[in-house]
Amino acid sequence: MGLKPGYKQTDVGVIPEDWVVSSLHSLVKLGPKNGYSGQSDRDPRGTATLSLPATSSGRIVLNGETIKYLLKPIPKDSPLFLEVGDVLVQRSNTAELVGTTAVYQGPEATFIYPDLMMRLRFKRPVEGEWFWRYANSRMGRTFFRSIAAGSTGTMPKISGDKLREMLVPVPPAPELEAIAETLSDSDALIEFLEQLITKKRQLKQGSMQELLTGKKRLPGFEKKTGYKKSDVGVIPVDWDLYTIDSLASITTGSRNTQDSVDEGLYPFFVRSQTVERINSYSFEGEAVLTAGDGVGTGKVFHYINGRFDAHQRVYRISNFAENLNGYFFYLYFSNHFYSRIMQMTAKSSVDSVRREMIAKMLIPLPPNKDEQTAIAAVLSDMDAEIATLETKLTKARELKTGMMQELLTGRIRLI
């Protein structure tokens, strides 16, 4: 099959005829340059350096979590200082992370980068942006894997000499700028959705803390004003405390992990946040489930109302009393159980959950079930809004990935 008209075969694959293939060396004015290899520690008198286990496939904006300070300041004319627009390549790490590339976005300050990275400073910022995206594409990752030298027991490494030889397809300047603008718009949408989801999650978390403990009452439900001290903290005067075993039954499943079936008919709850499937069910109705041991101990929770099955080390809390809304219980239990089990162990982690840890846990409840139901509805609506935004974010990321693949190879032309 011949080439599509307007395209040509090159060392980096089929690209448009008006694109050129350039070596990385011809695109940069400085680099590749390895980073600082000296000892560093926190000292506000020193010069800040990146302290990242690996660059991310994105833009680096430094904050207090990603820097630490050198004990000895480095002169301001040091070739190790970063400028906005510099591209960093992970030169040594695991096979999965080596070659991961990021672009430095600031701030403008005396920041340097560590030895595990190489810095590239491009002649034109737009070409640096282009390289960053190309390097993190499938084509770029394939090249990095091919030049990363390593053997069993050692970290794969990329040498500066081999990196200089990297061939990069480059569009004409107008198209290069149009592609950069298009992908930046896509990045902006993704970043907006990520920030909005974070804010919505924070709002939900704050609302849960207030509503589930009565610090905030929904309109029409506050019959008595005031608060009282209790074993779970301050609660409204008209709320009461109950142990879980006085409100529900507590059992475990009987299945093993290997009982799961791909695309099975019913949910199968194991000791993971991932819900497996199975073709049979042992339980039916409303229930809350939590891992009894494993890495998810005190951290994995599920709510269901229907037919399901459960692992033998998964606790099932069900048969809720008349005065308890099951989803209200799920929200309170999933947000407070971990702190309870940590208080009951002298270790920094807990290996397994004993039945009494659940049974004797205290739950504060409003005086009537209607208030619980109203609280559960408010928080459920927040969950639904977050889920809708997460779906939009997933689609935006998928669209960007597909669009990047087409734009970076010239299969889609903007000019």
Secondary structure, 3 states (H helix, E strand, C coil): CCCCCCEEEECCEEEECCCEEEEHHHHEEEEEEECECCCCCCCCCCCEEECCCCCCCCEECCCCCCEEECCCCCCCCCCCECCCCCEEEECECCCCCCCCEEEECCCCCCCECECCEEEEEECCHHHHHHHHHHHCCHHHHHHHHHHCECCCCCCCECCHHHHHCCEEEECCHHHHHHHHHHHHHHHHHHHHHHHHHHHHHHHHHHHHHHHCCCCCCCCCCCCCCCEEEECCEEEECCCEEEEHHHCCEEEECCECHHHCCCCCCEEEECCCCCEEEECCCCEEEEEEEEECECCCCCCCEEEEEEEEEEECCEEEEECCCCCCCHHHHHHHHHHHHHHHHHHCCCCCCCCECCHHHHHCCEEEECCCHHHHHHHHHHHHHHHHHHHHHHHHHHHHHHHHHHHHHHHHHCCCCCC
